Each structure stands twice: as C-alpha cells, then as structure tokens.
Amino acid sequence: MQALSPTDSAFLWMETRNQPMHVAGLNIYTPPPGSAPDYVSKLLADWSKHAKAVAPFNLRPVLRMGLWYWEEDEEFELDYHLRHVALPQPGRIRELLAMVSRIHGNLLDRNRPLWETYVIEGLPGGRFATYSKMHHALIDGVTGARMVANAMSVNATDHKAPVWALPFKQHPTARRKATAPGLLEQLGNLAKAGKEILPGVGSGLWDIVRAAYADGATALPFQAPPTPFNVEISGSRRFASQSYSLARLRRIGEATGATVNDVTLAICAGALREYLIAQAKLPKKPLVAMVPVSLHGETDAGGNQVSLLLASLGTHLADPLKRLQHIVDSTSQAKERLTKMPRLQKMAHGITSISPLGAGIVTGTAEKHPLFNLVISNVPGPREKLFLNGARLDEVYPVSIPTHYLALNITISGYGDNLGFGYIACRRSVPALQRMLDYTHNAITELEGALGLGAPAAKARKTARRKTQPEK
C-alpha cells in the first residue's frame, strides 16, 4: 500500500453525497469514413480484451489508522468501469449534456478503483461520445487530460490500448525512486521542504491578514462579495458547454497586450456580469475567481501538483476593455509573487491562503463572507488533431467540481485550434445555466466590437455552435 499525500487525502475527506470530488472529460468523435453501423460495438469489444488495468486505474482507496492509502484491487472488474449507453431520441447535443449532467452527480464507489468511462451512442451522423470521470484524489485535471490524449494517435491508422491498460510515463501516484531513502536523506529532504513550506505558510497567512487593507485590482481572501453562487448545494448537476476559435481570443490578446488566459477570464467575467444582471443580483464589488496553477512543469512527483492565485474579475465595470485591463493588473500582481517562490512554497502559500474555506463551509459563514466566488480553470490540451482507433476527435469539454458555497465552476480546455468552455453547477443553486453560453458569446463579440475586430460572420457561426439542454 502507498499513503496518499495530504492534498490528495483532502479530496476524499471533503467528499459528501452533495459534493462529489471527481473530475471528468466529455469527448465527441466522428467514426472513420465508410465505417459500419456497429463501429462503436466493435470498439467496445476490442477494449474488452484489455481486462486488466495498470496503475492508477487498478488502485482503490483504503483507510488505515486515520490515513488514506492506495491498494491494488485484486478483484478488478472491467465491466463495472466501462459502460455502453445510448441517448434517447432525437439524440441531439441537448440530450447528451442532459445525460452527462445526471451521471456527473453520482458518487464513485470507494470499494473499487475510482473511475468510470461511458461510451455514448446516438448522436446525429453516427457520431459518438465518451464521458470519463476520475476522482480528484487520483489525478488532477492536467494529468487526466494528458492521460486521455496519450491513449489516442495523431493519425487514423494507429490503434492503441485503452487508457486503463496503457502505461503512462509516470502514473500520478508514483514516487520518484523505487527504493526508500535512508534516514539521513529523509532528514535532509524534510529540512529542505521546511525551508520552502514555512515561508509559503507565512505569506498565505499574511494575505489573509492584509486583505482588509488591499485596494485596486489586488485580489486577496475575503474580498469577494456575496453572490448567488456562494450557497449550499444539492447533489444534482447541470452541465453546459461551447467551443470557440482560439484565433479569435488571440486576436483580442494581441490587440490589448493580454495573455490568452487573461482573455478567457475576461470572457468569463463578461458572461458572469450579464448573468447576474439578468438575475438582478450583480454586486457592486467585483467578483473574485480562484485560478488553479499547475506545477507539473516544475517536478516529476505524482499526485496533485497545483497552487493557485486569486483574480479580481472587474465585474463592476461596464466597459469590456477596462474590465480586461483590471483582470490583467490583478493576475500580473499575483503571478509576480508566485514566480519568485519555489514549488513547495507555492503549494503551501496557496493552501494556506484559502485555509479558512473549510471553517466557512462548516459554520455557513462562507455564504456572507466568501473567500472567493467561483473557480475558473484553464487546462492545456493537445494542439494536433487526434484519433481514437480511427475515429476523429472533434470536440473536448472538461467537467469539473462544484462545492458547497462554490456552486459554479468554469473550466476551459484547449484542443487543436479551439477552446472548449465547460460550465458545471448545482442544478438548484444556479438556475438557467444554459444562458451562460449566450452570455459567453456576447462577451467575446463585445470585446471584439470594442477593439474594432469583428469576427467574420461565417467563422462566428462555426465557432459559436450552441450546446445546451432543456430548462425544466
């Protein structure tokens, strides 16, 4: 058995029926030209031959003496984890997202490895989809996207084993060394870690203390205003997604000197502002987003390697360009601080700065005094076109985690020349979520109009294909 890190263990401790802690991805495919109607059935039959799973897909969590460990599942059953379903007629994207919304609200069985994959038939033109979810204790979103991409090919003729049977470079629960370090080495590593962690804890605590004195675009804990997103949630979910051309967002960034990440934050801010205006609940103070920052480029260690920054979204500003500049100023200040820190200090700083969140959830004070209003993540994806055993991967959408007092989560994932916006929310707490898709489109065109860019009509129609589900 292998012990989980404190960060990974936290996702298991935090999980409740109304607060599942798994992340997921929705991929949509087009079968190879001339393929038979039973293409998907044959794909599943081929996958079924790979009945054994490799780590981390064969690991289940066990609790020993108050600590969580990974243990190999000696009774692994592929039929439980791999599921074949079909959409009800008429089989539109609307029905697909309704199905994903229902599945995403279900807890994973802790007696088994914490993952499930659904192969979904019934889309127009013979297209099909896969919806795969894994517990956040097992992987983070960046690692999950890399593992899924690793199971695909850059050409239609190559075939690979399915993701659960395909060894990854280093699975997320792996340690750097096969042999345990000696006592002196352990003491040395502990002292080195302490030199990085303690300053991170100190700076995180200082952010909490100085929040009352910060001004301008600086985003710190407890500066966020109360919003309809900062409430207790139910276990039901609603998912909506939409894809946009990366070139459009780059043009906005080039015209304003902003990064693509800042542009995506500005688009989300515009959509949130319009949504809250429609609900007559726009606060006077700007919303604050928690933005995860991946640290996988700084280490080969397993588990969740992530820090975070807080970004003021400028939702109090009606001018889209002033709003974007406000976001640039806010993220620049946060990035400047993080870049000066070693990896462990970044992690300690991020965890400490949001440490009051747990107490706020338990006591209910997070509703009136939120640390931040929502989570907005940006997950990098493959740039080249990918194929799954000959089927072309067309669209990629991330499905993340709403929690108590953070009822809405927005995750953006890149694939090829497009960015997929995935909105996941508590069904009861965030009504009319599908309208966020219209507001996202409006936010992009508003920025383009203010800059005099204007996307060509044909391209705008192609990249603004609406994907939603019916409102009950």
N, C-alpha and C positions, 0 to 999 in steps of 0.2 A: 504493500500500500504506500501511497505517497500523499503527504499532507498538502492541503491547499494553502495558498498564501492568504494573509488576512483580507486582501482586497477581493480575491475570488470567493472566499468564505462568506464575505458580506452579502453577496448576491443570493446565497442560499438562506442566510438568516433573515434577510429583508422580505423574502417571498411569502405572500399570502394568497388566498383564493382570489381576492380582488386585485392583486398586484403581482401577476406572473413576471418572472425575471428572465425571459428568453428573448433573443433577437432572431430575426428571420429575414429571408430574401424571397422576393417573387420574381421569377424569370419567365419570359414569354418567348416561345420558339416557333419557327416555321419548319415543317418537315422537309426533307430533301425533295427536289423536283422529281415527279413521277413516282413517288413512294406510294405503297399500297395503303388502303384504309386502316389496316391493322399495324401500322408502323409503331404506334405507341405500345401496343400489346407485345410486339416483338422486342422493343427496347426494354420493357419490364422483364420479359423472360430472360433476356441476356443479363440484366442486372441481378436477377435472382440466382444466377450461378455463383455470384460472389457472396456466399452466405456468411463468411467470416469478416469481421471488422477489425481494423487496426486502430491504434490509439490516435485520437481520443474517443473514437466512436464506439469503443468497446469498454469504456470506463463508466462506472456508476458511483454516486457519492455514498459514503457511509459515515456515520457519526460515532466516534470513539472518544470517551472521556472528555466530551465537550468540544472536540476538534473534528473538523471535516477532513476526510481522506478520499482519494480516488482508488477504487478497487476494480479489477477486471471482472466483467460479468461472465461467469463460466457457463451461463445458460442463455447466451445471446440468441435472440430470435429476429432474424431479418424481417420476417413477415409482419412483426409488430411495428417496426420503424418505417418500413416502406409501404405506402398506401396508394391505391389506384382508385380515383374517383372521377365522376363526370359532372359537368354543370347541368342544371335544369335548363330547359328551353326558355328563351331562344338562344342561350349561350353567348351572351354579349359580355363585354368587359364589365358591365354593371353586375352581372351575376357572379363573375369571377371575384370581384372585390368584395361582394357580399359574403361569399364563401370564405375568403381569407379573413374577413372581419370576425366571423364566428370561430374559425379554427384558432386564431391568434389569442383568443380569450381563454383557451383551455390550458390548464397546467400540464407540464410534463411529469411523467411517472418517475419518482425518485428511486424506485426499485429496479429501474433499468437505466441504460445509458441515456443521457439527457438530450435526445434529438429525435426528430421525425421529419420525413420527406414525403410530400404528397405530389403525385403526378396527376395533373388535372386535364381531362379531355373535354371537348365540346365547344371550343371556340370556333368562330367562323373561318372558313377556308382550310379546315383541317389543322389549324394551329393548336398548340397545347401549352401548358404552363407547369412549372414546378414551384412549389412553396416549401421551403426548408427552414426549420427552426431549430436552434440550439440554445442551451442555457448559457446565460452570460457568465456563469462561474466557469464554464468550459472554454469559451473563446470571447474575444471582443469583436466588434463589427468589422474592423480592418482585417483581422486574421480570418474571419469567416468568409469575407469576400475573396481573399486570396486563395483559400482552400477550394472554394467553388470554381474559381477561374482555373485553378490547377488541374481540375478534372475535365477541362474542355481543351479543344485544339484550335489552332489558328487556320486550319484548312478542313474541308469537309470530308476528306478521305481517311483521316486518322480516327481511330477509336481508342478510347481509354477505359480503364476500370472505373466504376462509380466512386464517388468521393470517399465513402466509408471504407473502401478497400484499397485506396491509393495512398501509399506513404507520403507524408508531407516532409519538406526539408527538415523541419523540427516541429513536432506536434506541440500544441500550446502548453501542455503540462510537463514538457521535458525539462530536465535540468541540463546545465551546460556540461557537466562531467559525469561519466558513468560511475566513477569511484567517489566516495565521500571524502571531503578534505580532512586533513589532520587537525589536531587541536590548535596548533599554532596558527595554521592557515584560517581556521574558523574565527579565532580571536582577532586576527588581522582584518578579516573581512568585516567582522562586526564593528571594529573600531572605525574602519573606513566608511562603512554605511552610516555610523553615528555622526560622523563629521558632515555628511551631506543631509541626513534626515533632520537633525536638530535645527539647523538654520531654516529648513523648509517649514517645520512646525512653527518656529518663531515668526516667520514672515506671514504665514497663514493667519496666526492669531492677531498679528498687527493689522492685517487687512480688516478683520472683524472690528477691532477697536477703533480704527481711524475712519470707518465708514460714515460716521456721523459728521465728519469734517470735510469729506471729499466733495468736489463740485465739478462742473463742466461735464466732459464725456467720460470721466473716470467711473468705472463700474466696480462696485465692491459689495460684499454681502449686506443684506437687509436694506439696500437702496431701492429694491423693486416695489412697485405699488401693488396693492391687492387687485386681482383680476378674476374673471370667471374661470380661469384655468387653475387657480390655486385653491382647490376644494378637494374633499374626499371623493374617491372614485368607486365605481362599481366594477364588476368583473367583465362586463360586456364591452366590446370594442367596435370602432368604426374606422375603416381604412380607406384612404383616397390617394390617388397618385396621378402624376402627369409628367411628361417628358418635354424638355426644351433643348434647343440647339446651344451647344457650348460656345459656338462662334458668336451668337448674339450677346452672351454675357461677357465674352472677351472684348467685344467692341465697346461695351459700356465701361469696362475696366480701363481700357486703353484711353478712352476719352476723358476719364476722370482721374487717372493715376491710381486706381484702386485694384486690389487683387481680385481674382475670381471669387475667393472665399468671402471677401467683403461685399462683393456684388450680390452673392447669394443671400447673405444676411440682410442686405438692403431690400431684396425682393421679398424675403420672409417678413421683414418689418412692414413693408407696404401692404402685404396681404393681411397681416395681423391688425394693422390700423383700420383697414376697411371693414374687416370682420367685426371688430369691436364697435366701430361707428354704427354698423347695421344693427348691432345688439344694444345700442345706446349705453355702452359700458366702457368707452375709451377713457382711461385715466389721464389726468393732467401730467403726471410724471412719466418718463419713458420706460417701456418695458425693458427688462434685463434678461438676457439669454445666457445659459451656461453652455459653453462650447468645448467639447472634449478635444484634447490634443494628443494624437498618437505619438508614442515614444519608441515604436518598434525600430525606427531607423537608428536608435542610439544603443540598442542592445539586442542580443540573441536569446535573452531569457524568455521563459514561457509565461503563460498566464496573461492577465490583463496588464498591459503596459500603457498607461494613459495618465495624463494630467488634465488640467482644464484651465480655461480663462473665462471671465465674465465680460460680456459685451453689452453696452448700452445701445438699444436699437433705435433711439431717436423717434419713437412713435408719436411723440408730442409735436413733431414738426410736420407741417403740411407740405412743404416743398420737398420733392423727392431727392433733389441734389444736395440740399442742406442735410437731409436725413442720412444720405450715403456718406457725406463728409463727417458727420457726427460719429457714424459707425467706424470709419477709418481711424479717426482720432482715438476712439475708445479701444479698438483692437490693437492699434500700434503701441499704445501705452502698456497694455497687458503683455504683448509679445516681447517688448523691450525688456521687461522684468524677467520673463521666463527664459529668454535666450541666455541670460547671464548665469543661470542655475545649472548645476549638474543634474543628471537624470533623477536620482533618488530625491534630491531636494525639490525638483519639480513635482514629483508624485506626492511628497509629504506636504508641500505647500498647497496643492490642490485639495487633497483630502481634508487638511486642517481647516482651510478657509470655508468649506461647506459642512464642517462637522456639526454645527448647530441644527442642521436639517433634521437629523433623527429625533432630537428633542422636540422640534417644532411639529413633527408628524405625530408623535406620541401625545403631546399636550393639545394639539389642534391650533396652536398659535401661528402655524405656517400659513393659515388662511388670511389672517390680517397682517402678518409680518413675514412675507415670503423672502427667502434668501435671494431667489431669482424666480422668474415667471415660467420659463419653459426651457427645454433642451433643444438645441439645434446642432446637429452633427453633419459633418461633410466627410464621406467615406470615398477615398480614391478608388477608381476601378480600372480595368484594362482598357487600353486605347485601341487595340487591334480588334477586328471582328472575330468572334469566337463561334465554335460549332460544338454541339453535343452529339457525338456519334452520327454526324452528317446533318443534323438539324441546326439551322441558323439561329443563334441567339439574337433576338430583336430588341428586347426591352428588359431593363433591370431596375427593380424598385426595392429599396430597403424598408423593412417593417420593424420598428423599434419598440421602446418600452414607455408607456405612461405609468406614473406612480401617484400615490396619494399626494395631493397638493401640487402636482405637476401633471395635469390631466391631458396635456397636449405635447406631443413630441414630433419634431420635424427632422427627417434625415434625408440628405441629398447624396446620391451615389452617381459617379461618373461611369459611362460606358461608351467607348467609341467617341463619336462627336456629339454626344448628348449627355444631359444631366437629368436624372430621374428624381423628382421631389416626392417623398413619401410622407404622408400625414397620418399619424395614428393617434387616436384619442379615446377617452372614455365615452361611450355612446350616449350616456345620460348627461354628463357634465358639459360636453361640447356639442350642442345641437347644430344641425345643418353644416356638418364638417365639409360636405362636398362643395359648398360655396367657396371654400378656401382655394379651390382650383381656379375658379373665375377670378378671384382676387389676386392670385399669383400671376395670372396672365395680365391682369390690369396693371400690376406693379411693374412688370417688365416693360410694357408698352408706355407706361408713364415715364419711366427713366429714359427710354429711347426718344420719346417726344420732347422731353426737356432738353435733351442733348442734340436734337435735330437729326437723329439717326434714322429711325423708321425702318423696321424690318420689311422686306419685300412681302407683298400680300400672300404669294404662293408659299413662301417659306414659313410665314407665320401660321398659315393654316396647317401646314405639315407638322410643325413642331408644337402646336398648341392643341393636339388631339386630346379631348377631354375624356377622362376615365373616372367614373363615379358610380354610385349605387343609389337606389331609390330611397327617398326620405319617407319614413313612416309617420 
